[in-house]
Amino acid sequence: MKKIIVIVGILVGAISAWLATSRPSYASTHEIKQQKLIEAAKKEGVVNINASYQPAEAKAVFGAFERAYPFIKMRHTRLSGREGFERIRAEFASGRRATDLINTSFYEVEAAGMLQPWKDWFEIFPDTRKRGVHPSLSGSMEPPSVQGLMYRTDLVPQDLQPLTYAKLSDPRLSGGRIAFNFRQYDHYAHLYPRWSDEEIIRYAKEVLVPQKPKLCSGGAACWEMLVRGEVWAIPSLQSHQYFGRYFPKGIVNIAIGSDDAPVDEGRPILFLKDAPNPNAAKVYLHWATTDGAQEIFAKLRGRADPYDANNVVGAWMKRHGAKLFDHPDSEREARSRELGAIVLRMLGLPVPKK
C-alpha cells in the first residue's frame, strides 16, 4: 500500500509539473519570453549606444536604467547624429561591429539597411507604451519636443514679431537671414514618403522659404548660426536642442513662434542590425518606452512642457522672457496635415489617406 501511495504521489507531482510548463496561459507565455530575454541579456551584460547626450543627461538616463537592470551596463559614446551615422557606417563596412543602438534621425540609417525590426516586441511586452515605439518597430521614441520657430528678437524687424511661417515670405527676411536644417525630415514620417536630400532642399527653397534660406546639416550647425547672429530665424522641428545643449549660452532674446509646424514624433533610439548585444539592447529599448524613462527624457532632454517652470524648457522660457505662440494639439495636427497635403501636391506626390 505504501508503495502504491508513493507511486501515485510521484505521478501526481509529475503531472502537475507537466501542466505547469507545457501549456502556459497567455500571461505566463509572455512572462516566460521576458525571462528568456533577460537571461540572455545577463550573459551579454552591456549595451553600446551612440548618442549626443550631455554628461548630465547620460548620467540620469543610463543611471536610471542600470538601477532597474543592474546586470546590464551602458557604454555611451557621445557623438552627434551625423558623426554617429558615419561611425556605424564604418563599422558595417569593416565588419567590426561595436554599436548596438544609436540615437539619431531615422531616415538615413534605415535607407542604408542598418536597422533591425524587433517583430515580437509586443508579444514579449504586451503592456508596452505603444506611443514610445517607432512605427518601424526598430526603436524607441523620446517624447515629442517643443516645435516652432526660433528667432532673434533683436534682429527680426518689430512688425515681423511674433514671427510665423506665413511671414517667412516677407522680402525683409530674404538673403540668407533664415536657416533651414534640411536633414530633419524624419519628423515628417506621418505625412510624407521618403525624400532624397534634393527633394528636401527643393521643399525648403520652393515651399517653406521661397527666399532660399541658408541650409545647414545638423541641428548644432543651425543653432550656432543663430547664436552668432548669422541668421535671424530657424524653422525648427527640434527646438529642444537649443534648451538642452545651449542653455543658457548667453543669449537672452530668443523666442518661439509656432504656426504651421508639423507634429513632432520625438527622437528615435534605433536598434542596429546584427547588434553585438541584441538581447541587452532590446531590454533597454523596452525600458525607454516606460513612463519612468519617458519622464526622464522629458525633464532632462529638453522635451518638456514650455509652460511648466519646473523643467529645463519652462525654466528657460521664464528666466529669459521668451514667448510661445502656439495652437492646441488638435488644431496643430489639422494644420500640419493640411500643409502637408499642399506640399505633396506641389511636388507631384500622392497624399496619404490616413
Secondary structure, DSSP 8 states (H G I E B T S, - for coil): -HHHHHHHHHHHHHHHHHHHHHS--HHHHHHHHHHHHHHHHHHH-EEEEEE---HHHHHHHHHHHHHHSTT-EEEEEE--HHHHHHHHHHHHHHT----SEEES-HHHHHHTT-B---TTHHHH-TT--GGGB-TTSSEEE------EEEEETTTS-GGG-S--GGGGG-GGGTTT-BEEETT-GGGGTTT-----HHHHHHHIIIII-TT--EEESSHHHHHHHHHHTS-SEEEES-THHHHHHSSSTT---EEEE-SS-------EEEEBTT-SSHHHHHHHHHHHTSHHHHHHHHHHSS-S-TT-TTSHHHHHHHHHT--EE---HHHHHHHHHHHHHHHHHHTT------
